Amino acid sequence: MTRLCSLALLLAFAGAWPIAAHHSFTAQYDAAKQLTIVGTISKVEWTNPHTFFFVDAKDDQGRVVNWTVEGGAPNVLYREGWKPTTLKVGDQVTVTMALAKDGSNQGNALLFKLPDGRCVFAGTSGPQGTATDTCTVGRR
């Protein structure tokens, strides 16, 4: 009986882990506080349940700040036209994102302007908001 209880407990914890690791948009980000940055990709994590793009961008004082930018799940990004190679280390990108509520250098991406000039939705769970500036920067 003890083995059966141990197995049931182990399965309960194993099944709950992915749910605990996932979060809602409104728990972590503020849709009313959006920021557009222009910077260079320093790292890409193409993983579930969310992709992460690390972007080095200059702040108002000219210092380089590393931003953690959360994107949608890889499957969602595929449907939006992304591939794992769409953004690579060293690529220049413009990102409009909803800022983290805790004031950290983290955001939930709304739109990306890619190095080739295409503007693509980031596939996130947050609202698209008014993130149209990303698509108009540098357009002719």
Secondary structure as UniProt FT lines:
FT   HELIX           2..21
FT   HELIX           25..28
FT   STRAND          29..45
FT   STRAND          52..58
FT   TURN            60..61
FT   STRAND          64..70
FT   HELIX           74..79
FT   TURN            80..81
FT   TURN            84..85
FT   TURN            89..90
FT   STRAND          92..100
FT   TURN            101..102
FT   STRAND          106..113
FT   TURN            115..116
FT   STRAND          119..121
FT   TURN            129..132
FT   HELIX           133..136
FT   TURN            137..138
//
